[in-house]
Amino acid sequence: MPSKLQHRVSAADDDLHQVRLDVPLWSESALITCHDPATGISVYGHLVLLQNEVWESIFSVYLPNGEMCRSNGDLIAKARQMAEDVGRRAATVAEARELLGLRKREEAKA
């Protein structure tokens, strides 16, 4: 049975709009959500522009058990677990620095 509702949002509505300085209290919001079924990781983001001056943002990453990440350390631990689950070994700090072409810690401090 065909729906009687019509889609009233254009593709242009998915993009950020030109700031309306002529409209008092003009604001705009962008909501971003995604979920990766393979890892069970979900992301929620909400950005708000208020009167062309203040950006407010909320960005949250959720682990497969539903807990919100408290720091990058939570994501690193999950990445390490995923590598180990498929028989891989996480790089040491020294190995990672070498792979990324970064100076050794002693050189970076000097």
Order of alpha helices (4+ residues) and beta strands (2+ residues): beta-beta-beta-alpha-alpha-alpha
